[in-house]
Amino acid sequence: MEPHPLAPSDEGPHPPGDDRWWAESWTFDFWTDGGRLGGYASITLLPNLRKAWYWAALVGEGRPLVNVVDLDVSLPRARLEIRSDALWADHVCETPFDHWTVSNEAVAVALDDPSEALGLARGTPTPLGFDLEWEAAAPPVTDGRARFYRQDATVHGEVLVGPERLEIDAIGARTHGWDIGRWWERATGSEQAGLRAPFVLEGNGGHRFVVERVLAAGGWTDWVRPAADP
């Protein structure tokens, strides 16, 4: 990716295209201690399907995967704030390309084996809460089309997981893409070693895909593969 001129308005939602699966996504990553602890929050709007997807997770060495997956959230009525029965989350651009605040309160699931997230995810219900700030560490860079950009950041704040309160002072990054359509069908990548936070998506025609989010020393990476039949 390379530097590309972006307008402050590009930080917010864009008018949707005609494709039924037109999508717009914001993802906020953080990691500390050389990839031994980290997490993320991600929201995807699918306005033509009249719903949103939401994910959040915390991973760490010697810890279970604690994650939240909700693929049937109502679209935000204001900003990027969403609510469902066991979830509240908000993503606020305080200063374009400089400062975002990301917060959530959710009943997550703790899984000793991350592979269980690809099945029934019958783990231990665990409260999860983020109160985190992403502050720019470099200018945003795009893929040359100005419909996707990534920005390195520093991240600080608190994560509440069960009875724990974790003070976060971390490396981070955030991404924003729109007009991305069925991105999971075009994604590339290969299997990586690290702390896993996978989930399953059902795309066009009922095809199912596993999205593997993996945290290693250099941060989060993603790769996508077809899911096995349930």
Secondary structure, DSSP 8 states (H G I E B T S, - for coil): -B-----GGGGS-----SSTT--EEEEEEEEEGGGTEEEEEEEEEEGGGTEEEEEEEEEETTS-EEEEEEEEE---SSTT-EEETTEEEEEEEEETTTEEEEEEEEEEEEESSGGGGGTT---EEEEEEEEEEEEESS--EE-SSSSEEEEEEEEEEEEEETTEEEEEEEEEEEEEEES--SHHHH-------SEE--EEEE-GGG-EEEEEEEEETTEEEEEEEE----
